[in-house]
Amino acid sequence: MLNVTIIGASGYTGVELARILCNHPDIHLRMVTSRQYAGKPLSQVFPNLRGKVDLLCENPSLEELCRSADLFFTAVPHKTAMDLVPQLRQAGKKVIDLSADFRIRDVAVYEKWYQSHSSAEYLQEAVYGLPELYRSAIATSSLIANPGCYPTSIILGLAPLLKAGAIAPETIIADSKSGASGAGRSAQIGSLYCEVTDGFRAYKVGGTHRHTPEIEQELSLLCDQDIKITFTPHLLPISRGILSTVYAQLRPGFTSEAIIQGLYENMYAHEPFVRILPLGNLPATQYVRGSNYCDIAFSLDERTGRIIVLSTIDNIVKGAAGQAVQNMNIMCGFAETAGLEMAPYFP
């Protein structure tokens, strides 16, 4: 059994990690940390975990923390992670970081979008944790930068097209919608019930969302050229889920539905958590809710010569905690689907 600790267990990602890990056959959840709720059972903070994860939330010293486990999930904000992760790595611990601190490979790009990076020497060690693209590197890594939720949906949706040269990269427009849990659990006026319900709005418009450089980094690597995209996120009046609608101009030779469907089916044929829908079917957030699946479909606009790709995930599972557990399974030689085989819940 692998001893595991969740650092930052009192947020939505932390509780989702606990929910998934309590049923994992190969791990022992040893510690959950939270400064805010230190001394309280996690199941008191999150009653859905009653009888499943009754560990007390702790605020341990670094020495106590390092003694607790072999692998750590750092479900903490950016900046906090860059101060903590190096200490865990220096103690020889495996780390899956769910912040943005180790996702961007170029420190100058990170610092432009976030803040000064105090642990830039670890950027080259970190592996971007998207299993469908980097499985072999993940398997031999001790530091995983778990992808962001919007990037996961967009990158998986576009990867087959970019690898095949089927679209003009400079024409990509990504229009994404997320449930309110994507804003985190901290109290914010913009995510209060009365601010969200019965409404639908864009935010961080004009290329200002911090996931933009992460998306552009990975899309550029897929087609070996620098890409800049137009990315606009929106807030949906739902608790969880992301639907990304991505537009791009098709290149000659790729205007057949059968050819495009083949690209998707060939690339993802053996991927346990990517479901390519049959032609004529469209994905929806309610069909992946609570699961680690990414559902993908597309439609061709013959009038404009564009493809419309639709990609949907649960932002807390495949967009965060589920993907982190998938990465742990690969790193540790467990079955990749261990702890993650739950069907989406509906309605």
C-alpha positions in Angstrom: 0.0 0.0 0.0 1.2 3.5 -0.9 1.0 6.1 1.9 -0.5 9.3 0.5 -1.1 12.8 2.0 -3.4 15.5 0.7 -2.0 19.0 1.4 -4.8 21.5 1.2 -7.8 19.1 1.8 -10.4 21.7 2.5 -11.0 23.0 -1.0 -13.1 21.5 -3.7 -10.1 19.7 -5.3 -9.0 18.4 -1.9 -12.3 17.0 -1.0 -12.6 15.4 -4.4 -9.2 13.8 -4.0 -10.3 12.4 -0.6 -13.6 11.1 -2.2 -11.7 9.3 -4.9 -8.8 8.0 -2.8 -11.0 6.5 -0.1 -12.0 3.8 -2.5 -8.6 3.3 -4.2 -7.4 -0.3 -3.7 -3.7 0.5 -3.6 -3.3 3.5 -1.3 -3.5 4.4 2.3 -4.6 8.0 2.9 -2.4 8.9 5.9 -2.9 12.6 6.4 -5.1 15.5 5.3 -3.9 19.0 6.0 -5.8 22.3 6.5 -4.7 25.3 8.6 -8.3 26.6 8.7 -9.8 23.4 10.0 -6.9 21.9 12.0 -8.2 19.6 14.7 -11.6 19.0 13.0 -12.4 15.7 11.2 -12.5 16.2 7.4 -15.9 14.5 7.5 -17.2 17.3 9.7 -16.0 19.9 7.1 -17.4 17.8 4.3 -20.3 15.6 5.7 -20.4 13.6 2.4 -17.2 11.9 3.6 -18.7 10.7 6.9 -17.7 7.1 7.5 -15.3 7.2 4.5 -12.6 9.8 5.5 -12.8 10.6 9.2 -9.1 11.7 9.5 -8.5 14.9 11.5 -7.3 17.9 9.5 -3.8 18.7 10.6 -1.4 21.6 10.3 1.9 19.7 10.7 5.5 20.8 10.7 7.5 20.0 7.6 9.2 17.2 9.4 5.9 15.7 10.4 4.5 16.2 6.9 7.4 14.4 5.3 7.1 11.4 7.7 3.5 10.9 6.8 3.6 9.6 3.3 5.6 8.6 0.2 3.5 10.6 -2.3 1.9 14.0 -1.8 -0.9 15.8 -3.6 -0.4 19.6 -3.2 -3.9 21.1 -3.6 -2.8 24.6 -2.7 -2.8 27.9 -4.5 0.0 29.0 -6.8 2.9 30.6 -5.0 2.2 28.4 -1.9 3.1 25.4 -4.0 6.4 26.7 -5.3 7.5 27.2 -1.7 6.4 23.8 -0.5 7.1 21.4 -3.4 10.9 21.8 -3.4 11.0 20.9 0.3 9.1 17.7 -0.4 11.3 16.8 -3.4 14.4 17.4 -1.3 13.1 14.9 1.2 12.8 12.4 -1.7 9.0 12.5 -1.9 6.9 12.1 -5.0 4.6 15.1 -5.7 1.6 15.8 -7.8 1.0 19.5 -7.8 -2.4 20.8 -8.7 -1.4 24.5 -8.8 -0.1 26.4 -11.8 3.4 26.8 -10.4 5.1 24.0 -12.4 3.0 23.9 -15.6 4.7 26.6 -17.6 8.1 25.6 -18.9 9.5 29.1 -19.6 10.0 30.9 -16.3 9.7 34.3 -18.1 6.2 33.3 -19.4 5.2 32.2 -15.9 6.4 35.4 -14.3 4.5 37.5 -16.9 1.2 35.8 -16.1 1.6 35.1 -12.3 4.5 36.3 -10.1 8.2 35.8 -9.5 9.1 32.1 -9.4 11.2 31.1 -6.4 11.7 27.5 -7.5 12.4 27.8 -11.2 15.1 25.1 -11.1 12.2 22.6 -10.7 10.4 23.6 -13.9 12.6 21.3 -16.0 12.0 18.4 -13.6 8.3 18.7 -13.7 6.3 16.7 -16.2 3.1 18.1 -17.6 0.5 15.6 -16.3 -1.7 15.0 -19.3 -1.6 11.2 -19.6 -2.9 11.1 -23.2 0.2 13.0 -24.3 2.9 12.3 -21.8 2.2 8.9 -20.3 5.8 7.5 -20.7 7.4 10.6 -19.1 4.8 10.6 -16.2 5.7 6.9 -15.5 9.3 7.8 -14.7 8.7 11.2 -13.0 8.7 12.2 -9.4 7.1 15.7 -9.9 3.9 16.1 -11.9 2.4 19.4 -12.9 -1.3 18.5 -13.0 -3.0 20.4 -15.9 -5.6 23.1 -15.5 -9.2 22.3 -16.2 -9.8 24.6 -19.2 -6.5 23.4 -20.8 -7.4 19.8 -20.4 -10.6 20.1 -22.3 -9.1 22.3 -25.1 -5.9 20.3 -25.6 -7.6 16.9 -25.7 -10.1 18.3 -28.1 -7.5 19.7 -30.5 -4.6 17.2 -30.2 -5.6 14.8 -33.1 -6.2 17.7 -35.5 -2.9 19.5 -34.7 -0.8 16.3 -34.8 -2.3 15.5 -38.3 -1.9 19.1 -39.6 -5.7 19.1 -40.2 -6.3 22.7 -39.1 -4.6 26.1 -39.5 -3.3 26.8 -35.9 -3.5 30.5 -36.2 -7.3 30.3 -36.6 -8.1 28.6 -33.3 -10.8 30.2 -31.2 -11.7 28.5 -27.9 -15.0 29.4 -26.2 -15.2 27.6 -22.8 -17.9 27.5 -20.1 -17.3 26.3 -16.5 -19.4 25.6 -13.5 -18.9 27.8 -10.4 -16.7 25.3 -8.5 -13.9 26.3 -10.9 -13.5 29.5 -8.9 -12.6 27.6 -5.7 -14.3 27.3 -2.3 -13.1 30.6 -0.8 -15.9 33.2 -0.4 -16.0 35.6 -3.3 -18.8 37.9 -4.4 -18.7 36.7 -8.0 -19.4 33.1 -7.0 -22.2 33.7 -4.5 -25.5 31.9 -5.4 -27.3 35.1 -6.2 -24.5 36.3 -8.4 -24.3 33.1 -10.4 -27.8 31.6 -10.6 -30.1 32.6 -13.5 -27.1 34.2 -15.3 -24.4 33.4 -17.8 -21.4 35.7 -18.3 -17.9 35.8 -19.8 -14.9 36.8 -17.7 -11.2 37.5 -18.3 -12.0 38.5 -21.9 -9.3 39.7 -24.3 -6.7 37.0 -23.8 -6.2 37.7 -20.1 -7.1 34.4 -18.4 -4.0 32.7 -16.8 -4.7 29.4 -18.5 -3.9 31.0 -21.9 -0.1 30.4 -21.8 -0.6 26.9 -20.6 -2.9 26.1 -23.5 -0.7 27.8 -26.1 2.4 26.0 -24.7 0.9 22.6 -25.2 -0.8 23.3 -28.5 2.5 24.7 -29.9 4.3 21.5 -28.9 1.7 19.4 -30.7 2.4 21.1 -34.1 6.0 22.3 -33.6 5.2 26.0 -34.1 4.3 28.9 -31.9 0.5 29.2 -31.5 -1.5 32.1 -30.2 -5.2 31.4 -29.7 -8.3 33.4 -28.8 -9.6 32.0 -25.5 -12.7 33.3 -23.7 -14.0 31.6 -20.5 -17.6 31.9 -19.3 -19.2 31.1 -16.0 -22.2 28.8 -16.0 -24.9 28.7 -13.3 -24.0 25.0 -12.4 -21.8 23.6 -9.7 -19.4 21.6 -11.9 -18.5 20.8 -15.5 -16.7 22.4 -18.5 -17.8 22.5 -22.1 -15.3 23.9 -24.6 -16.4 24.8 -28.1 -13.3 25.2 -30.3 -13.3 26.6 -33.8 -10.6 26.3 -36.5 -10.1 26.5 -40.2 -9.7 23.1 -41.9 -6.8 22.5 -44.3 -7.3 20.9 -47.7 -7.6 17.2 -47.6 -9.4 17.2 -44.2 -12.9 18.2 -45.1 -14.4 14.7 -44.7 -16.2 13.7 -41.6 -14.9 10.1 -41.9 -11.3 11.3 -42.1 -11.7 13.6 -39.0 -13.5 10.9 -37.1 -10.7 8.5 -37.9 -8.1 10.9 -36.5 -9.9 11.0 -33.2 -10.7 7.3 -33.0 -7.1 6.4 -33.9 -5.5 8.7 -31.4 -7.8 7.8 -28.5 -8.6 4.2 -29.3 -6.8 2.9 -26.2 -7.3 5.8 -23.8 -9.5 4.7 -20.9 -10.9 8.2 -20.1 -11.5 9.8 -23.6 -14.7 8.9 -25.3 -15.1 9.9 -28.9 -18.8 10.2 -29.6 -20.4 8.7 -32.8 -21.0 11.2 -35.6 -24.2 13.2 -35.0 -23.9 13.0 -31.2 -22.9 15.9 -29.0 -21.4 16.0 -25.5 -22.9 17.6 -22.5 -21.6 18.3 -19.0 -24.3 16.2 -17.3 -23.0 13.1 -19.1 -19.5 13.3 -17.5 -20.5 14.7 -14.1 -18.6 13.0 -11.3 -16.3 11.0 -13.6 -12.8 11.2 -15.1 -14.1 11.1 -18.7 -13.6 13.6 -21.4 -16.3 13.4 -24.1 -15.4 14.8 -27.5 -17.3 15.3 -30.7 -17.1 17.6 -33.7 -19.2 19.1 -36.5 -18.0 20.4 -39.9 -19.3 23.7 -41.2 -19.1 23.2 -45.0 -20.2 26.8 -45.6 -17.2 28.3 -43.9 -14.7 25.4 -44.1 -14.4 25.4 -40.3 -14.5 22.6 -37.8 -16.3 22.9 -34.5 -14.9 20.7 -31.7 -16.9 20.1 -28.6 -15.1 18.8 -25.5 -16.5 18.3 -22.1 -15.1 17.3 -18.7 -16.0 17.5 -15.0 -13.7 20.3 -14.0 -13.0 18.9 -10.5 -12.4 15.3 -11.7 -10.7 15.1 -15.1 -9.9 18.8 -14.7 -8.2 18.3 -11.3 -8.4 15.5 -8.8 -9.3 12.6 -11.1 -6.5 13.4 -13.5 -4.1 13.7 -10.5 -5.1 10.2 -9.3 -4.7 9.0 -12.9 -1.2 10.4 -12.9 -0.4 8.8 -9.5 -1.5 5.4 -10.9 0.9 5.8 -13.8 3.8 7.0 -11.7 3.4 4.1 -9.2 2.7 1.3 -11.6 -1.0 0.8 -10.5 -3.7 0.1 -13.0 -4.3 3.4 -14.6 -8.0 3.3 -14.0 -7.7 2.3 -10.3 -10.1 4.3 -8.1 -11.5 6.1 -11.2 -13.9 3.6 -12.8 -17.0 5.2 -11.5 -19.6 5.9 -14.1 -20.8 9.5 -14.4 -23.7 10.2 -12.1 -27.0 11.4 -13.6 -29.0 13.5 -13.3 
